Amino acid sequence: MELCITEIVDDGYSIDKEVVWLKCRTSSNNMVAFWGELGGPNRNIGSLRHQQLPVYLEISAPEDCIPTPWEKSEFNLSLSVPSNVGIYIDPER
């Protein structure tokens, strides 16, 4: 699955839940969240934080990124990408 990230909406963390996230808007105006463990390697989030926008990427396992009903209603997410799902950033676009 290919996406174009146009905006980083929220870059946050929760000590209580031991989670970090990067919530982004896509070129089709959908919301995508990239999740990781607090203190973990979080390669996806780290890679995206340092990109010049817009950034084009491919998600390796989109079937693992379906948001829960709660994530859809609470965060308006179209995709919820856990840290174990790899992304590939296309530097040519």
C-alpha positions in Angstrom: 0.0 0.0 0.0 1.4 3.4 -1.0 0.8 6.6 0.9 1.8 10.2 0.7 2.2 11.9 4.1 1.6 15.7 3.8 1.5 16.7 7.5 2.5 15.5 10.9 -0.5 16.3 13.1 0.7 15.0 16.4 4.0 13.6 17.7 3.5 12.4 21.2 3.9 9.7 23.9 2.2 8.4 27.0 4.4 7.3 30.0 1.4 5.5 31.6 0.6 3.4 28.5 4.3 3.2 27.5 3.6 4.1 23.9 4.8 6.7 21.4 2.9 7.8 18.2 3.1 9.9 15.2 -0.2 10.9 13.7 -0.1 12.1 10.1 -2.4 13.4 7.4 -2.2 11.9 3.9 -2.6 13.5 0.5 -6.2 12.0 0.5 -6.9 13.8 3.8 -6.9 10.5 5.8 -5.3 10.1 9.2 -2.6 7.5 9.8 -1.0 6.8 13.2 2.4 5.1 13.5 2.8 3.5 17.0 5.8 2.2 19.0 6.9 1.3 22.5 8.2 4.0 24.7 12.0 3.5 24.8 11.9 1.1 21.9 13.7 1.5 18.6 10.6 2.8 16.7 12.3 2.8 13.3 9.1 4.0 11.5 8.5 7.0 13.7 12.2 7.9 13.7 12.4 7.7 10.0 9.3 9.8 9.4 10.2 12.6 11.9 13.3 13.5 9.8 11.7 13.6 6.4 10.9 16.7 4.3 7.2 16.6 3.5 5.5 15.5 1.5 6.9 12.0 1.9 5.9 8.9 -0.1 6.0 5.5 1.5 4.9 2.0 1.1 3.5 -0.1 4.0 4.6 -3.7 3.9 1.6 -5.3 5.6 -1.5 -3.1 5.3 -3.7 -5.9 6.5 -2.0 -5.5 9.9 -2.8 -1.8 10.0 -6.6 -1.8 10.2 -7.6 0.5 13.1 -9.9 -0.7 15.8 -13.4 0.8 16.1 -12.2 2.8 19.1 -9.1 4.1 17.1 -11.5 5.1 14.3 -13.9 7.0 16.5 -11.4 8.5 19.0 -8.6 9.4 16.7 -10.3 9.4 13.2 -7.8 6.9 11.9 -7.9 5.3 8.5 -4.7 3.3 9.3 -3.0 2.3 12.5 0.6 1.2 11.8 2.3 -0.8 14.7 6.1 -0.8 15.0 6.4 -4.4 13.8 5.0 -3.4 10.3 7.8 -2.2 8.0 7.6 0.9 5.9 9.7 1.8 2.9 10.3 5.5 2.2 10.6 6.3 -1.5 13.5 8.9 -1.8 12.9 9.3 -5.6 9.5 11.0 -5.2 
